[in-house]
Amino acid sequence: MGTIWSPEVLQGPGPKYKAVVDAIRAQIVSGTMPEGAKLPPVRELAWQLKITPGTVARAYTILTDDGTLRAEVGRGTFVAAPRQGEAPLGPIEVDVVRHNTPETNGYVNLYSPHLPTVGQAGLIRKLLAEIAADPPSGVMHYPTRNSSEPARAAMAEWLKGTPIGPVDARDVVLSHGGQSAIMLILQTILRGRRPVVFIEELAYPGFRRTAELLRAEVVPIAMDKDGVIPEALAAAAARHPEGQVFCTSPEVHSPTCSFTPMSRRRALVEVCRAHDLQIMEDDCYRMGRAEGAGYRQLAPERGWYLSSLSKSITPALRVGCAVAPRGMENALHRTAEHSYFGLATPITDLIAKLLVHPALPPITDAVLKVLGHYVQTAVNVLGGYDLQWREDVPFLWLSLPQGWRATAFCQAAEKQGVQIRAAEEFACRDAHSPHAVRISINAGIDLETFEAAMVRLVGLLDNPPEQIGV
């Protein structure tokens, strides 16, 4: 395969990763690397070119995103077949930012999940170019409910198969990500001077922060391995007659990875009906198939649903959705329209194309498959400790051994170049929290770098400081 594997290919001005991109393209155009040719592993090519693995990984990512290469998990990276009807490759100026490559001196951010790039970036760029050439909604008008209808219909199609009852474009309100959807729902529900919002005792912090912005009192409810305890919710509702909504994540609970079984969900619905509580279900962290019926299906008169594209496609677009119970959809639309009119029309044009594009399902399947490899890698390293995990969930919940407290462990991990989240961040300010941490999956770094971060954490777990817990 010629001189591409020689350091001389990197001579000249400009970033080294772009030189690698150009060299690979040149070899493909010349026929030296035909369709199906396998490229060397990242670390092998980096060694031959005398550059960092992160530089090679960045070049491979650029070429995979634009369709020049294809990556097959467990097999390697290959020259892709030309797409039907496409012109031969010409020079393309692309800049992809990868999270925490080895070029960042080994610092690894496991604070929030990062998705792998498996084709979604290239697809989004392609669709954005089509929209820029001929924007369906134009670029000179305020967004309206009518102009967003194709995007809302596409979102309803994307939700098809999610067990939340019937959903069509009329039911969907588009939001600026999942956090915005929480705000919209609470703004639509809450009434009175000092409403009360019930949340899980360990919960996504966005519930608490949004409720506080709306001047609501937040009351945490005790949990067990199956989620919120119905009797605890009933007792809290009796103590707080101003209670108006119960916020929960039954499919994938953040931070513990737990799942609320159907018997528990039905019991919680009965409590909410008895105390006239609305139910807000946050489904943002589910990446695989839903295992249980959602609250909008179980309690169609009071079940609110929200999700986003951040954990399955990309967080960069800041696109989510909220779905109201039947009869409340107009109230939810009004809340959005009075708050921000609607999403920007180029974004709704993109969503209308993206969510129904035939290339998207294989991409989301690939995201899930790659994340599963990272989860398994973490489990292989950390499996000797008390770990909760699922292959289709982009984080793990680690209960710390005796001698470690969560905040101290996170501080020690950060000194080792690994950023994770303590249990305290998911609890109310004055509440007790367990000695545990959430470790997010960062598939924006290569698997070896991620595994090395897990090994660093094991080194800390194996050696707790004596002064802790004395």
C-alpha positions in Angstrom: 0.0 0.0 0.0 2.9 2.3 -0.7 4.2 5.3 1.0 1.2 6.1 3.2 2.8 4.0 5.9 6.0 6.1 5.9 6.4 9.3 8.1 7.3 11.2 5.0 3.6 11.4 4.1 3.2 13.9 7.0 5.7 16.4 5.7 4.4 19.8 4.9 2.2 22.4 6.6 -1.1 21.8 8.3 -2.4 19.4 11.0 -1.0 15.8 10.8 -4.5 14.2 10.9 -5.4 16.1 7.7 -2.2 14.8 6.1 -3.3 11.2 7.0 -6.8 11.9 5.5 -5.3 13.3 2.3 -2.8 10.4 2.0 -5.5 7.7 2.4 -7.8 9.5 -0.1 -4.9 9.7 -2.6 -4.2 5.9 -2.2 -7.9 5.2 -2.8 -8.2 7.4 -5.9 -5.0 5.9 -7.4 -6.4 2.4 -6.9 -3.6 1.4 -4.6 -6.2 0.8 -1.9 -9.2 -0.8 -3.6 -12.7 -1.3 -2.2 -12.6 -3.7 0.7 -8.9 -3.1 1.5 -8.3 -3.2 5.2 -6.4 -0.4 6.9 -4.0 -1.1 9.8 -5.2 -0.8 13.4 -5.0 2.7 14.8 -2.0 2.0 17.1 -0.1 0.1 14.4 -0.4 2.9 11.9 0.4 5.5 14.6 3.6 3.6 15.4 4.6 3.4 11.7 3.9 7.2 11.2 5.5 8.2 14.5 2.4 10.1 15.6 -0.2 9.6 18.4 -3.0 7.0 18.1 -5.5 9.9 18.6 -4.2 11.6 15.4 -4.8 8.4 13.4 -8.2 7.8 15.1 -9.3 11.3 14.1 -8.4 10.8 10.5 -10.2 7.4 10.4 -13.3 9.1 12.0 -13.3 11.8 9.3 -13.1 9.3 6.5 -15.7 7.0 8.1 -18.2 9.9 8.6 -18.0 10.9 5.0 -18.4 7.3 3.7 -14.8 6.8 2.4 -14.1 4.1 5.0 -16.3 1.8 6.9 -15.7 0.5 10.5 -16.7 -2.9 11.5 -16.7 -3.6 15.3 -14.3 -6.4 16.1 -13.0 -6.6 12.5 -11.3 -3.3 11.6 -11.6 -0.4 9.2 -12.0 -1.0 5.4 -12.2 1.1 2.2 -16.0 1.5 1.6 -17.8 1.0 -1.7 -18.7 4.2 -3.5 -22.2 5.2 -2.8 -24.6 4.7 -5.7 -25.0 7.8 -7.8 -22.2 9.8 -6.0 -19.3 11.4 -7.8 -15.8 10.2 -7.0 -14.2 11.7 -3.9 -12.8 15.2 -4.2 -11.1 17.3 -1.6 -13.3 17.7 1.5 -12.5 20.1 4.3 -13.8 18.4 7.4 -12.9 19.0 11.0 -14.1 16.5 13.6 -13.6 17.1 17.3 -13.2 13.9 19.2 -13.6 13.9 23.0 -10.5 13.3 25.1 -8.2 11.6 22.6 -4.8 10.5 23.9 -3.6 13.9 22.7 -5.2 15.5 25.8 -2.5 14.0 28.0 -4.6 11.1 29.2 -7.4 13.1 30.8 -10.6 11.1 30.4 -14.1 12.7 30.9 -16.5 10.1 32.2 -18.8 12.7 33.7 -21.5 12.4 31.0 -21.9 9.9 28.2 -20.2 10.5 24.8 -21.5 8.7 21.8 -19.2 7.0 19.2 -19.2 8.6 15.7 -20.5 5.8 13.4 -21.9 7.7 10.5 -24.4 10.1 12.1 -22.1 13.1 11.7 -21.7 12.5 7.9 -25.4 12.0 7.5 -26.2 15.2 9.4 -23.7 17.2 7.3 -25.2 15.8 4.1 -28.8 16.7 5.1 -27.7 20.2 6.3 -26.1 20.8 2.9 -29.4 19.8 1.2 -31.4 22.1 3.5 -29.0 25.0 2.9 -29.4 24.6 -0.8 -33.2 24.6 -0.6 -34.7 25.1 2.9 -38.2 23.7 3.0 -39.3 26.2 5.7 -37.4 29.2 4.4 -35.1 31.3 6.5 -37.2 34.5 6.9 -40.1 33.5 9.0 -40.9 32.8 12.7 -41.3 29.1 13.4 -44.9 28.1 13.7 -46.9 25.0 14.6 -47.6 24.4 10.9 -44.0 24.9 9.8 -42.8 22.3 12.4 -45.4 19.7 11.5 -43.1 17.6 9.3 -40.5 17.5 12.0 -43.2 16.6 14.6 -44.5 13.8 12.4 -40.9 12.5 12.0 -40.5 12.5 15.7 -43.8 10.6 16.1 -42.5 8.1 13.7 -39.2 7.9 15.6 -41.2 7.1 18.8 -43.2 4.4 17.0 -42.8 1.2 19.0 -42.3 3.1 22.3 -45.2 1.8 24.5 -46.7 5.2 25.5 -50.0 5.0 23.8 -51.0 6.6 20.4 -48.8 9.4 19.3 -49.0 11.5 16.2 -47.7 14.9 15.1 -50.4 16.8 17.1 -49.2 15.2 20.3 -45.5 16.1 19.9 -43.9 19.3 21.1 -40.3 19.8 20.0 -37.9 21.1 22.7 -34.3 22.2 23.1 -33.2 18.8 24.4 -34.5 16.8 27.3 -33.9 19.5 29.9 -36.1 21.9 28.0 -38.8 19.2 27.8 -38.8 18.9 31.6 -39.2 22.7 31.9 -42.1 22.7 29.4 -44.0 20.0 31.1 -43.6 21.4 34.6 -44.6 24.9 33.3 -47.7 23.4 31.9 -48.6 21.4 35.0 -47.7 23.5 38.0 -50.2 25.8 39.6 -50.3 27.9 42.8 -47.7 29.9 44.7 -45.7 27.0 46.2 -46.4 23.7 44.3 -44.6 20.5 45.3 -42.8 18.2 43.0 -41.9 14.6 44.0 -38.7 13.0 42.7 -36.8 9.8 43.3 -34.3 10.1 46.2 -31.5 9.6 43.7 -32.6 11.4 40.5 -31.4 13.2 37.4 -30.4 16.6 38.8 -32.4 18.4 36.1 -35.7 17.5 37.8 -34.6 19.3 40.9 -33.1 22.3 39.2 -36.0 22.9 37.0 -38.5 22.6 39.8 -36.5 25.1 41.8 -36.4 27.6 38.9 -40.2 27.4 39.0 -40.3 28.1 42.7 -41.6 24.6 43.5 -40.7 22.6 46.6 -38.8 19.4 45.8 -39.6 16.3 47.9 -37.4 13.2 47.4 -39.1 9.8 47.8 -37.4 6.6 49.1 -36.5 3.9 46.7 -35.5 0.2 46.6 -34.0 -1.9 43.8 -37.3 -1.6 41.8 -37.6 2.2 42.0 -39.8 4.4 44.1 -41.6 2.7 47.0 -45.4 3.2 46.5 -46.1 3.5 50.2 -43.4 6.2 50.5 -45.0 8.2 47.7 -48.4 7.9 49.3 -47.1 9.0 52.6 -45.4 12.0 51.1 -48.4 13.0 49.1 -50.5 12.9 52.3 -48.0 15.1 54.0 -47.8 17.5 51.1 -51.3 18.2 49.7 -49.8 20.8 47.4 -48.1 17.9 45.5 -48.8 18.1 41.8 -46.4 15.8 39.9 -44.2 12.7 40.3 -41.0 12.7 38.2 -39.5 9.4 37.4 -37.3 7.4 35.0 -38.7 3.9 35.0 -36.9 2.3 32.0 -33.3 3.5 32.7 -32.9 5.1 36.1 -30.0 7.6 36.3 -27.8 7.1 38.2 -28.4 3.5 39.3 -29.2 1.7 36.0 -32.3 0.2 37.6 -35.5 -0.8 35.9 -39.0 -0.4 37.4 -41.0 -3.6 36.8 -44.6 -3.5 35.7 -46.1 -4.5 39.0 -44.4 -1.5 40.7 -45.4 0.9 37.9 -49.1 -0.1 38.3 -48.9 0.4 42.1 -47.4 3.9 41.6 -50.2 4.8 39.1 -52.8 3.9 41.7 -51.1 6.2 44.3 -50.9 9.0 41.8 -54.6 8.6 40.9 -55.5 8.5 44.6 -53.7 11.8 45.2 -54.3 13.4 41.8 -50.6 13.5 40.8 -49.4 13.9 37.3 -46.6 11.6 36.2 -43.7 12.8 34.2 -41.6 10.0 32.6 -38.0 10.9 31.5 -37.0 8.4 28.9 -33.8 10.1 27.7 -31.3 7.4 28.7 -33.1 4.5 27.1 -31.1 3.4 24.0 -32.6 -0.1 23.4 -36.1 -1.5 23.2 -38.5 -0.5 25.9 -39.1 -3.3 28.3 -42.3 -2.0 30.0 -45.3 0.1 29.3 -44.8 3.8 29.8 -46.9 5.9 32.2 -48.7 7.6 29.3 -50.0 4.2 28.3 -50.7 3.0 31.8 -52.4 6.3 32.9 -53.4 8.2 29.7 -55.2 10.9 31.7 -52.0 11.9 33.6 -48.9 10.4 31.9 -46.4 12.9 30.4 -43.5 11.6 28.4 -40.2 13.2 27.3 -37.1 12.0 25.4 -34.3 13.4 23.3 -31.8 12.6 20.5 -28.8 13.2 22.8 -28.1 9.6 23.9 -28.9 7.8 20.6 -27.8 10.2 17.8 -26.0 13.3 19.0 -26.3 15.9 21.8 -25.1 18.7 19.5 -28.5 19.3 17.9 -30.2 19.9 21.3 -33.4 18.4 20.1 -35.9 16.6 22.4 -39.6 16.1 22.6 -42.5 16.3 25.1 -45.7 14.4 24.7 -48.8 15.3 26.8 -51.7 13.2 28.0 -54.7 13.2 25.7 -56.5 16.5 26.1 -53.5 18.4 27.3 -51.6 18.7 24.0 -52.8 22.2 23.2 -51.8 23.4 26.6 -48.3 22.0 26.1 -48.0 23.6 22.6 -49.0 26.9 24.1 -46.3 26.7 26.7 -43.7 26.1 24.1 -45.0 28.8 21.8 -45.2 31.4 24.6 -41.7 30.5 25.7 -39.7 30.4 22.4 -42.1 30.2 19.5 -40.6 26.9 18.4 -37.2 25.4 17.3 -35.3 27.3 14.6 -36.7 26.3 11.1 -33.4 24.9 9.8 -33.4 22.5 12.7 -36.9 21.4 12.2 -36.2 20.9 8.5 -33.2 18.8 9.5 -35.2 16.7 12.0 -38.0 16.1 9.4 -35.3 14.5 7.1 -33.1 12.9 9.7 -35.5 10.9 11.8 -37.1 9.1 8.8 -33.9 8.7 6.8 -33.3 5.0 5.9 -29.6 5.3 7.0 -30.6 6.2 10.6 -31.6 2.8 12.0 -28.3 1.1 11.1 -26.5 4.1 12.7 -28.4 3.9 16.0 -27.9 0.1 16.0 -24.2 0.7 15.5 -24.1 3.3 18.3 -25.7 0.7 20.7 -23.3 -2.0 19.6 -20.2 0.1 20.1 -21.4 1.3 23.5 -22.0 -2.3 24.5 -18.3 -3.1 23.8 -17.2 -0.2 26.1 -19.6 -1.4 28.8 -18.2 -4.9 28.6 -14.7 -3.5 28.8 -15.6 -1.6 32.0 -17.3 -4.7 33.5 -14.2 -6.8 32.7 -12.0 -4.5 34.7 -14.4 -3.4 37.5 -16.4 -6.6 37.8 -14.8 -7.6 41.1 -16.6 -4.7 42.8 -20.3 -4.0 43.4 -21.3 -2.8 40.0 -24.7 -2.3 38.3 -24.7 -2.1 34.6 -26.6 -2.9 31.4 -25.2 -3.3 27.9 -27.7 -0.8 26.5 -27.1 1.9 29.1 -24.3 4.4 28.7 -23.2 4.5 32.3 -22.4 2.2 35.3 -23.2 2.5 39.0 -20.4 1.6 41.3 -20.9 1.1 45.0 -17.6 1.9 46.7 -15.8 -0.5 49.0 -15.3 0.3 52.7 -12.8 3.1 53.2 -14.0 5.3 50.3 -16.5 8.1 50.4 -18.0 9.2 47.0 -16.6 12.7 47.0 -13.2 11.7 48.1 -13.1 9.0 45.5 -14.1 11.4 42.7 -11.4 13.8 43.8 -8.8 11.0 43.8 -10.0 9.8 40.4 -9.7 13.4 39.0 -6.1 13.5 40.2 -5.6 10.3 38.2 -7.0 12.1 35.1 -10.5 10.5 35.3 -13.6 12.6 35.9 -16.7 10.8 37.3 -19.8 11.8 39.3 -20.5 11.3 43.0 -23.8 10.0 44.2 -24.3 13.3 46.1 -24.9 15.1 42.7 -28.1 13.0 42.2 -29.5 13.6 45.7 -31.2 16.6 47.3 -28.9 18.9 49.1 -29.9 17.9 52.6 -30.5 14.2 51.9 -28.4 11.2 52.7 -26.6 9.6 49.7 -24.8 6.3 49.3 -21.1 5.9 48.9 -21.3 5.3 45.2 -20.3 6.9 41.8 -21.7 7.0 38.3 -19.2 6.2 35.6 -20.3 7.3 32.1 -19.3 5.6 28.9 -17.1 7.8 26.7 -17.0 6.2 23.3 -15.5 9.3 21.8 -12.1 8.0 22.9 -10.5 4.7 21.7 -11.2 1.6 23.6 -7.7 1.2 24.9 -7.7 4.6 26.5 -11.1 3.9 28.1 -9.8 0.6 29.4 -6.7 2.3 30.8 -9.0 4.7 32.7 -10.9 1.8 34.2 -7.6 0.3 35.3 -6.7 3.6 37.1 -10.0 3.4 38.9 -9.3 -0.1 40.1 -6.0 1.0 41.4 -7.9 3.5 43.6 -10.5 1.0 44.7 -7.8 -1.5 45.7 -6.1 1.0 47.8 -8.5 3.2 49.9 -6.9 5.8 52.1 -6.7 4.7 55.7 -8.0 8.0 57.1 -11.3 7.7 55.3 -14.0 6.1 57.5 -11.8 6.1 60.6 
